[in-house]
Amino acid sequence: MTHAPTASTPVIHFPEIGCGTWAWGNQILWDYTPAMDDQLQAVFNYAVGRGMTFFDTGDSYGTGKLKGQSEKLLGRFAREYRGANAEKICLATKLAPYPWRLTQSAMLKAASASAARLGRPIDLVQLHWSTANYFPWQERPLLDGLMDLYERGLVKGVGLSNFGPQRLQWVLPRFQARHIPIASLQVQYSLLATEPVQGSGLKELCDRNHIQLIAYSPLTLGLLTGKYSPAGPFPKGLRGYLCRKILPGMAPLTHALAKIATERDKTPAQVALNWCICNGTMPIPGAKTLAQVQQNAGAMGWRLHSGEVAALDAAAAQLDQVMVQNIFQSR
């Protein structure tokens, strides 16, 4: 899908599936080391070549001294890429509303730093999360700063992240008053985290305003890939904790995914990603290896039929334990 522009609006291309790069630089949760960089470049090259040209990052991605590493890698990979679809590459970064970012100029400065790490202009700039849950007064100048970036031609588009329907309704008139479109909104969304999309009116609100809804964590940290069982072994840290907490009660969904995957000659992960697509979102699964990005690509070019979507919905509705929503997700 391509965001519907006016005659003078730069085009942002939204493919069926994008690529999340939270892991690129994260040592704590994803065991990143710089030795992985060649492997990550192969992931980037394969993704672009297959049309998965949207890459989501953030200025907070990367741990410790590696903060900003994801942006640096994406910028380098994009500069060095020489294959098909290069003109459609979209590097989308999220600027965090840190407590010390209080003014419009703070967002301009943050965007400048991200562009320097990318080594190129930002294509899509997004507010990483809403501050409505704790400091709602902080949000207005930050959004104004993002709109300033668009008006000055420093970005192709502006997007939001972790905004619910009520807060989006509050934001929309402010963008409309300056004749600036909201290109995208990303929220945590998967078969293990159907809120805040289903039953909230958020998708319908986005559709009416030509906002591309993006699903982050569509495989729920690997829980929907089928590679973990309730008996283990489990990954370490937070992901291991979630496996122990959620997997034992996932049997109805696991069985539904496996059944459809077998019938379709697909993997459970591909079925879970296609479910996101069928629900009108662009999933942005992460990938650290060529095998993972190849699997993600296998979710493109086909669609579950309505009966399969309904079966997955019914299985998801039976679960007692689901993925907790991001604490910064607003209503």
QUIBELLIN-V860998 format. One record per residue. RES is the residue in one small letter. PHI is phi as a letter, one per 40 degrees, with the letter a starting at -180 (999 if undefined). BURIAL is I if it has 24 or more other ideal C-beta (glycine too) atoms within 12 Angstrom, else O. Layout:
# QUIBELLIN-V860998
res:RES phi:PHI burial:BURIAL
res:RES phi:PHI burial:BURIAL
This chain:
# QUIBELLIN-V860998
res:m phi:999 burial:I
res:t phi:b burial:O
res:h phi:d burial:I
res:a phi:c burial:O
res:p phi:c burial:O
res:t phi:c burial:O
res:a phi:c burial:O
res:s phi:b burial:O
res:t phi:c burial:O
res:p phi:c burial:I
res:v phi:c burial:O
res:i phi:b burial:I
res:h phi:c burial:I
res:f phi:b burial:I
res:p phi:c burial:I
res:e phi:c burial:I
res:i phi:b burial:I
res:g phi:b burial:I
res:c phi:b burial:I
res:g phi:c burial:I
res:t phi:b burial:I
res:w phi:d burial:I
res:a phi:c burial:I
res:w phi:c burial:I
res:g phi:h burial:I
res:n phi:c burial:I
res:q phi:c burial:O
res:i phi:c burial:O
res:l phi:c burial:I
res:w phi:b burial:I
res:d phi:f burial:O
res:y phi:c burial:I
res:t phi:b burial:O
res:p phi:d burial:O
res:a phi:c burial:O
res:m phi:c burial:I
res:d phi:c burial:I
res:d phi:c burial:O
res:q phi:c burial:I
res:l phi:c burial:I
res:q phi:c burial:I
res:a phi:c burial:I
res:v phi:c burial:I
res:f phi:d burial:I
res:n phi:c burial:I
res:y phi:c burial:I
res:a phi:d burial:I
res:v phi:c burial:I
res:g phi:d burial:O
res:r phi:c burial:I
res:g phi:g burial:I
res:m phi:c burial:I
res:t phi:c burial:I
res:f phi:c burial:I
res:f phi:b burial:I
res:d phi:b burial:I
res:t phi:a burial:I
res:g phi:a burial:I
res:d phi:c burial:I
res:s phi:c burial:I
res:y phi:c burial:I
res:g phi:h burial:I
res:t phi:b burial:O
res:g phi:f burial:O
res:k phi:c burial:O
res:l phi:c burial:I
res:k phi:d burial:I
res:g phi:g burial:I
res:q phi:c burial:I
res:s phi:d burial:I
res:e phi:c burial:I
res:k phi:c burial:I
res:l phi:c burial:I
res:l phi:c burial:I
res:g phi:c burial:I
res:r phi:c burial:I
res:f phi:c burial:I
res:a phi:c burial:I
res:r phi:c burial:O
res:e phi:c burial:O
res:y phi:c burial:I
res:r phi:b burial:O
res:g phi:c burial:O
res:a phi:c burial:O
res:n phi:g burial:O
res:a phi:d burial:O
res:e phi:c burial:O
res:k phi:c burial:I
res:i phi:d burial:I
res:c phi:b burial:I
res:l phi:c burial:I
res:a phi:b burial:I
res:t phi:b burial:I
res:k phi:b burial:I
res:l phi:c burial:I
res:a phi:c burial:I
res:p phi:c burial:I
res:y phi:d burial:O
res:p phi:d burial:O
res:w phi:c burial:O
res:r phi:c burial:I
res:l phi:b burial:O
res:t phi:b burial:O
res:q phi:d burial:I
res:s phi:c burial:O
res:a phi:c burial:I
res:m phi:c burial:I
res:l phi:c burial:I
res:k phi:c burial:O
res:a phi:c burial:I
res:a phi:c burial:I
res:s phi:c burial:I
res:a phi:c burial:O
res:s phi:c burial:I
res:a phi:c burial:I
res:a phi:c burial:O
res:r phi:c burial:I
res:l phi:c burial:I
res:g phi:g burial:O
res:r phi:a burial:I
res:p phi:c burial:I
res:i phi:c burial:I
res:d phi:c burial:I
res:l phi:b burial:I
res:v phi:b burial:I
res:q phi:b burial:I
res:l phi:c burial:I
res:h phi:c burial:I
res:w phi:a burial:I
res:s phi:c burial:I
res:t phi:c burial:I
res:a phi:c burial:I
res:n phi:c burial:O
res:y phi:b burial:O
res:f phi:b burial:O
res:p phi:d burial:O
res:w phi:c burial:O
res:q phi:c burial:I
res:e phi:c burial:I
res:r phi:d burial:I
res:p phi:c burial:I
res:l phi:c burial:I
res:l phi:c burial:I
res:d phi:c burial:I
res:g phi:c burial:I
res:l phi:c burial:I
res:m phi:c burial:I
res:d phi:c burial:I
res:l phi:d burial:I
res:y phi:c burial:I
res:e phi:c burial:O
res:r phi:c burial:O
res:g phi:g burial:O
res:l phi:c burial:I
res:v phi:b burial:I
res:k phi:c burial:I
res:g phi:a burial:I
res:v phi:b burial:I
res:g phi:b burial:I
res:l phi:b burial:I
res:s phi:a burial:I
res:n phi:g burial:I
res:f phi:b burial:I
res:g phi:c burial:I
res:p phi:c burial:I
res:q phi:c burial:O
res:r phi:c burial:I
res:l phi:c burial:I
res:q phi:c burial:I
res:w phi:c burial:O
res:v phi:c burial:I
res:l phi:d burial:I
res:p phi:c burial:O
res:r phi:c burial:I
res:f phi:c burial:I
res:q phi:c burial:O
res:a phi:c burial:O
res:r phi:b burial:O
res:h phi:f burial:O
res:i phi:b burial:I
res:p phi:c burial:I
res:i phi:c burial:I
res:a phi:c burial:I
res:s phi:a burial:I
res:l phi:a burial:I
res:q phi:b burial:I
res:v phi:b burial:I
res:q phi:c burial:I
res:y phi:a burial:I
res:s phi:a burial:I
res:l phi:c burial:I
res:l phi:b burial:I
res:a phi:a burial:I
res:t phi:c burial:I
res:e phi:c burial:I
res:p phi:c burial:I
res:v phi:c burial:I
res:q phi:c burial:I
res:g phi:g burial:O
res:s phi:b burial:I
res:g phi:g burial:O
res:l phi:c burial:I
res:k phi:c burial:I
res:e phi:c burial:O
res:l phi:c burial:I
res:c phi:c burial:I
res:d phi:c burial:O
res:r phi:c burial:O
res:n phi:b burial:I
res:h phi:f burial:I
res:i phi:b burial:I
res:q phi:c burial:I
res:l phi:c burial:I
res:i phi:b burial:I
res:a phi:b burial:I
res:y phi:c burial:I
res:s phi:f burial:I
res:p phi:c burial:I
res:l phi:b burial:I
res:t phi:f burial:I
res:l phi:f burial:I
res:g phi:g burial:I
res:l phi:c burial:I
res:l phi:c burial:I
res:t phi:c burial:I
res:g phi:g burial:I
res:k phi:c burial:O
res:y phi:b burial:I
res:s phi:b burial:O
res:p phi:d burial:O
res:a phi:c burial:O
res:g phi:g burial:O
res:p phi:c burial:O
res:f phi:b burial:I
res:p phi:c burial:O
res:k phi:c burial:O
res:g phi:g burial:O
res:l phi:d burial:O
res:r phi:c burial:I
res:g phi:c burial:O
res:y phi:c burial:O
res:l phi:c burial:I
res:c phi:d burial:I
res:r phi:c burial:I
res:k phi:c burial:I
res:i phi:b burial:I
res:l phi:d burial:I
res:p phi:d burial:O
res:g phi:c burial:O
res:m phi:c burial:I
res:a phi:d burial:O
res:p phi:d burial:I
res:l phi:c burial:I
res:t phi:d burial:I
res:h phi:c burial:O
res:a phi:c burial:I
res:l phi:c burial:I
res:a phi:c burial:I
res:k phi:c burial:O
res:i phi:c burial:I
res:a phi:c burial:I
res:t phi:c burial:O
res:e phi:c burial:O
res:r phi:c burial:O
res:d phi:f burial:O
res:k phi:b burial:I
res:t phi:c burial:I
res:p phi:d burial:I
res:a phi:c burial:I
res:q phi:c burial:I
res:v phi:c burial:I
res:a phi:c burial:I
res:l phi:c burial:I
res:n phi:c burial:I
res:w phi:d burial:I
res:c phi:c burial:I
res:i phi:c burial:I
res:c phi:c burial:I
res:n phi:c burial:I
res:g phi:g burial:I
res:t phi:b burial:I
res:m phi:b burial:I
res:p phi:c burial:I
res:i phi:b burial:I
res:p phi:c burial:I
res:g phi:c burial:I
res:a phi:a burial:I
res:k phi:b burial:I
res:t phi:b burial:O
res:l phi:c burial:O
res:a phi:c burial:O
res:q phi:c burial:I
res:v phi:c burial:I
res:q phi:c burial:I
res:q phi:c burial:I
res:n phi:d burial:I
res:a phi:c burial:I
res:g phi:c burial:I
res:a phi:c burial:I
res:m phi:c burial:I
res:g phi:g burial:O
res:w phi:a burial:O
res:r phi:a burial:O
res:l phi:c burial:I
res:h phi:c burial:O
res:s phi:d burial:O
res:g phi:c burial:O
res:e phi:c burial:I
res:v phi:c burial:I
res:a phi:c burial:O
res:a phi:c burial:I
res:l phi:c burial:I
res:d phi:d burial:I
res:a phi:c burial:O
res:a phi:c burial:I
res:a phi:c burial:I
res:a phi:c burial:O
res:q phi:c burial:O
res:l phi:c burial:I
res:d phi:c burial:O
res:q phi:b burial:I
res:v phi:b burial:I
res:m phi:c burial:I
res:v phi:c burial:O
res:q phi:c burial:I
res:n phi:d burial:I
res:i phi:c burial:O
res:f phi:c burial:I
res:q phi:c burial:I
res:s phi:c burial:I
res:r phi:c burial:O
